[in-house]
């Protein structure tokens, strides 16, 4: 697993969480 891939994946999760928080 490449470190860049892990960071990109964490960014995707963070964006999804932010969207959920904004909706709520």
C-alpha angles and dihedrals in degrees: 000000000000118000090230091056091051092051092048090049092050089050090054091050091047091051092049091050091048090051091051092049092049091050090050 
